[in-house]
Every structure is written in structure tokens, then in C-alpha cells.
Amino acid sequence: MILFNDTEIFTSGTGGKKIFDLPDTELMLYDNFFTKEESDNYYTTLLNNTPWHEYQMPMYDKTVTAPRMISWYEDIINPDCPDWPSELRTINQRVVNETHMKFNAVLLNLYRNGKDGVAWHSDKTRSTNKNMNIASVTFGETRMFRLRHKFRNDVPQIEIPLHHGSLLLMAGTTNSFWEHQVPKTAKQVLPRINLTFRQINNNL
């Protein structure tokens, strides 16, 4: 799949680490977590080599095609599971080294254009640990990432532009107390690849 190859157009962030002072969350943004060269290479490799597919999801009383494409890998810790591409293993290890957290699964999302997005939700997991940590890596077009508190109307929504090569860590009770979305946009935007590394068992 070749949707777009000119990675020079993608915008990197200003760099550095930002910790958000918000209730019921441990939310950290690492801008320029990967260099521009690394991000360009990962974007091109993942875009063209990932087995992307559409999937059906329930919506009210019907089933619809989700407005994005996905791919899923799990069980990276199991040495008998060879399915993880080397690029994903390398990215995962970089995230582990920075966060000191282990992740054994990853959901890849491909937002092909502004018509692709994801509605308000908290991430589901097979783990009984509702406070699982999630590390989100972005390559490609900058898209706005919104968060809102599930129970407190006095806490304002926040918007975080996730740039090419960024890492957003949603740790602690974030997944229990907050919802997030990537809204659709009428602007002409290029494809974005997002990797959400997850913890899908109780040993992590």
C-alpha cells in the first residue's frame, strides 16, 4: 500500500518532555521521541509492509466499517511468537527503555485522510487491570488528540497535537477516568500511523 511517500512534509514537534498537571491521570508527552530520519523510515516501512485491514464495529443497532484501518500484534514477550516485525520490536524496546514499563501488544491504526478518525472512548483490554498503561507513538501527519474526564464537568477538555515521531504515555488511572478521540477533519491531511502499545495480561 503506497498512499504517500514524501515524508519531508510531515511536521515534528518542538522536542522535550511535558507532564500534564491534570487530575486522575499520569499523562506525559515526549515530542521528537524519534528523530526525523527515524520517523520517516518507520513511517514508510510500516505504511507499505503492515497487513492493514478494515474491520466492522457495532454502532447502535447496526454494524459499520470503522473509519480507519488497523493491524494487531501481541505476545512479544513470548520467544516462540515470531510474528512481530523487527521494526515493531525496536520501537517497543525504545518505549520500554524510556517509560520503564513493559508492553506485550500493539494496535496499529492507519488514518488515511481527514475522513478517518476515532470517536470518544477508553481503550478496552482483555486484562482485568482496568488501569493499564498505554504508550501511543505517532508517525506521519499531525492529528489532534482530545481528552475529556469521564466524571468531572469542571475539568476542561484538552487538545494535544501529536506530531511525527512523538510518544504520548497514558499511565496510572488515565484509562479509567478519561476518554480520548481523534476527530475527523475537513482539512486536507496526509496519512497518519499510530501505534498504541498495551498491557494485555496481569503480569505487566
Secondary structure as GFF3:
##gff-version 3
##sequence-region A 1 204
A	DSSP	three_ten_helix	7	9	.	.	.	ID=ss1
A	DSSP	beta_strand	16	19	.	.	.	ID=ss2
A	DSSP	beta_strand	26	31	.	.	.	ID=ss3
A	DSSP	alpha_helix	36	49	.	.	.	ID=ss4
A	DSSP	beta_strand	56	59	.	.	.	ID=ss5
A	DSSP	beta_strand	62	65	.	.	.	ID=ss6
A	DSSP	beta_strand	69	74	.	.	.	ID=ss7
A	DSSP	alpha_helix	86	99	.	.	.	ID=ss8
A	DSSP	beta_strand	105	111	.	.	.	ID=ss9
A	DSSP	beta_strand	118	121	.	.	.	ID=ss10
A	DSSP	beta_strand	134	140	.	.	.	ID=ss11
A	DSSP	beta_strand	143	149	.	.	.	ID=ss12
A	DSSP	beta_strand	158	162	.	.	.	ID=ss13
A	DSSP	beta_strand	166	171	.	.	.	ID=ss14
A	DSSP	alpha_helix	174	177	.	.	.	ID=ss15
A	DSSP	beta_strand	178	182	.	.	.	ID=ss16
A	DSSP	beta_strand	192	198	.	.	.	ID=ss17
###
